[in-house]
């Protein structure tokens, strides 16, 4: 096994950065430091913790101009989108703001001679395993509330975006928190599994693939550590007959192709009522033609390369299979970079698709979307639920009552109406079926990162 990990840039295939893996001894030392630091942290009030974490956010977002090109080099996101500053601030500051209320003791109704109260206690040491596709947003979803709740945090970031882990660690160090309370470790998969299996961590927050989630569950078996798993998605959209087609087309193109389609809650399949199918497809294709492929360091580029060539090859594989089975492609960009073995893959819109095609059933995680005609709400519902995944779904309609009634039957953790691909920090972020377990953000995110404790005190 190599002693270092290299970030191979999708821009040009060069080695952008290289870092050594930590040793098993260093991992053991980190666990001890985390345990010691969290005892000191338990003496710090929630109000004081908020000051530390606000300082962290301030420091991190102040570095955004440096972070944006780093993201382009590491995972291909175009610089024009400005990184993840806005979402990091919105989510982090909201979770800091609600911490006091979410964590305060809950007194039970008065009962003569008794004091009855439920408190929220920190779990202990939280291991955050963060992905490359949104390397800051997904990390702060767990890191900020975990620390606010009184836990220590060990971060294991994806090899493709190791510099994001370093930026987070740098911002944490600037706060003056207890040494060891937050640690960023460059670990191999094998050493990560061993750490989980050791029982030295009390909670694992993992964002990644279904296969990765199963590996985490397997490693944690018998340790009784709690898990939060945010896994894959095959998110569906349904355009009803009464939808605002221009609004739906514009937003669904963005939801399908932003970040080169590398979003767990990105739109991968669209169902359209037969009465508006043709005009919707026409408007969607017209909008999609503006999403051109290019170098992510160029401010004019809208779609950059995918993070790795194997991800782009899967998109090409799904497209080829769909075309072989009778689908039609509508963009057909002629870009000599879009070829087997290259991370550059141009956006594509497919019609004539069905659920016998991988592009409508399996997670593609790239800039390709299938659009399928349906007869009515009932058929749309059946097809939306015909998936092993259930992260988000969006319904496009002028009738919000209808959207809510239909959404109640859709198997997904979040139901949108007339928007998609967005996390509201005041709402819980969760999935069903193979999209995961547990919940992040909102007050429920704090419930996932704490242990309830009851006080039943009798006066004698």
Secondary structure, DSSP 8 states (H G I E B T S, - for coil): --SEEEEE-TTTS-EEEEEE---HHHHHHHHHHHHHHHHHHTTS-HHHHHHHHHHHHHHHHHTHHHHHHHHHHHH---GGG-TTHHHHHHHHHHHHHHHHHHHS-EE---BTTEEEEEEEEE-SEEEEEE-STTTTHHHHHHHHHHHHTT-EEEEEE-GGGHHHHHHHHHHHHTTT--TTSEEE----HHHHHHHHHTT--SEEEEES-HHHHHHHHHHHTTT--EEEEE----EEEEE-TTS-HHHHHHHHHHHHHGGGG--TTSEEEEEEETTTHHHHHHHHHHHHTT--B--TTSTT-SB---SSHHHHHHHHHHHHHHHHTT-EES-----TT-STT-S----EEEES--TTSHHHHS---SSEEEEEEESSHHHHHHHHTSSSEESEEEEE-S-HHHHHHHHTTS-SSEEEES--S---TTS-EE-EETTEESEESHHHHHHHTEEEEEEEEE--
